[in-house]
């Protein structure tokens, strides 16, 4: 079981009037089928951003050209391991 969400944007020219304040908060809430929840040991996730022609810290008044930015998040439910012969959880 897994979910992947992504978003992207691009601009020919981009200029900031002031230095932006950026905050990312990834709060995961689970509202899944109770039977599926019993089969899932834990939820694993990752997220990352990609920038092209845009530094991590931008400067006010500077024009950045041919900018591309993207963000991708993945969540995956991990099922418990089972012993090969008995079908029991380890």
C-alpha positions as CSV (number, residue, x, y, z in Angstrom):
1,X,0.0,0.0,0.0
2,X,1.5,3.4,-0.9
3,X,0.7,6.9,-1.9
4,X,2.8,9.4,-3.9
5,X,2.0,13.1,-4.3
6,X,4.0,15.6,-6.3
7,X,3.7,19.2,-7.5
8,X,5.9,21.3,-9.8
9,X,6.1,24.8,-11.2
10,X,8.3,26.7,-13.6
11,X,8.9,30.3,-14.4
12,X,10.8,32.2,-17.2
13,X,11.8,34.9,-14.7
14,X,11.4,35.1,-10.9
15,X,12.3,37.9,-8.6
16,X,11.6,38.2,-4.8
17,X,11.0,41.6,-3.2
18,X,12.1,40.3,0.2
19,X,13.6,37.1,1.5
20,X,10.8,34.5,1.8
21,X,10.0,32.6,5.0
22,X,9.5,29.0,4.2
23,X,8.1,26.4,6.5
24,X,7.1,22.8,5.7
25,X,5.0,20.8,8.1
26,X,4.2,17.2,7.1
27,X,1.6,15.9,9.5
28,X,0.3,12.5,8.6
29,X,-3.2,11.4,9.7
30,X,-4.5,8.0,8.9
31,X,-8.1,7.2,8.3
32,X,-7.9,3.7,6.8
33,X,-10.0,0.6,6.8
34,X,-9.6,-1.1,10.3
35,X,-8.8,-4.5,8.6
36,X,-6.1,-2.9,6.5
37,X,-4.8,-1.1,9.6
38,X,-4.4,-4.5,11.4
39,X,-2.2,-5.7,8.5
40,X,0.0,-2.6,8.6
41,X,2.9,-2.5,11.1
42,X,3.9,1.1,10.4
43,X,3.8,4.0,7.9
44,X,7.1,5.0,6.3
45,X,7.5,8.2,4.4
46,X,9.8,10.6,2.6
47,X,9.7,14.0,1.0
48,X,12.1,16.0,-1.0
49,X,12.3,19.2,-3.1
50,X,14.1,19.7,-6.4
51,X,15.2,23.2,-7.6
52,X,16.7,24.1,-10.9
53,X,18.3,27.6,-11.4
54,X,17.1,28.6,-7.9
55,X,19.5,28.5,-4.9
56,X,18.4,27.3,-1.5
57,X,18.5,30.8,-0.1
58,X,17.3,33.4,-2.6
59,X,18.3,37.1,-2.6
60,X,15.8,39.9,-2.8
61,X,16.0,41.9,-6.0
62,X,17.9,39.2,-8.0
63,X,16.2,37.9,-11.1
64,X,16.4,34.1,-11.5
65,X,15.7,32.8,-15.0
66,X,14.4,29.4,-16.3
67,X,13.4,28.3,-12.8
68,X,11.9,24.9,-12.0
69,X,10.8,23.7,-8.6
70,X,9.2,20.5,-7.5
71,X,8.2,18.6,-4.4
72,X,7.5,14.9,-4.0
73,X,6.2,13.0,-1.0
74,X,5.8,9.2,-0.6
75,X,4.0,7.2,2.1
76,X,4.1,3.5,2.3
77,X,2.4,1.0,4.7
78,X,4.8,-1.7,5.8
79,X,3.3,-5.1,6.6
80,X,4.8,-7.2,9.4
81,X,7.3,-9.9,8.4
82,X,6.0,-13.4,8.7
83,X,8.0,-16.6,9.5
84,X,8.4,-18.6,6.2
85,X,6.8,-21.8,7.4
86,X,4.4,-20.9,10.2
87,X,2.8,-17.8,8.8
88,X,3.4,-16.1,12.2
89,X,4.7,-12.7,12.7
90,X,8.4,-12.3,13.7
